[in-house]
């Protein structure tokens, strides 16, 4: 009887503890919080993957498809900057070469209007699509910018030290929850502008 009560109390307190941990770690677990980004480093065989997910707000200051020229310029600038992996993070060792990268700013980049201006046969279809998109332009939906880099390395196991530079370029960015996983180790670290390096250990 006593044991049952104790067990029940323990289970209840564990549940409460878990709930508050979940709240505190919302950003760490990938929830959308402005100023908080996620960086994942994964190594597999000779490949090194970096994946960076950041609220659009923290990069360009809004999360809808750019409408003004000024907004469009910010999106294009961010896209260009992030197309250079060295702007996100650098690592010295490993003799790695970038073999693939994806910079997904589609959440904040409007569809190419030039397609309509050239007047193709299916112009009406384009127009209809544009009207449909316009309805969602200022919806309150949050959005992310997603970046992924894939490197091929001669000595992937030598890659241990990372310096993250992206805080310099996006001043709204406050924290990056960083996780890494290799065939030998895994870990995590919260990065800030003042503590923007991590070691795989
Ligand atoms: Zn948001």
Boltz pocket constraint, residues with backbone or C-beta under 6 A from the ligand:
constraints:
  - pocket:
      binder: B
      contacts: [[A, 32], [A, 34], [A, 55], [A, 56], [A, 57], [A, 63], [A, 141], [A, 142], [A, 143]]
      max_distance: 6.0
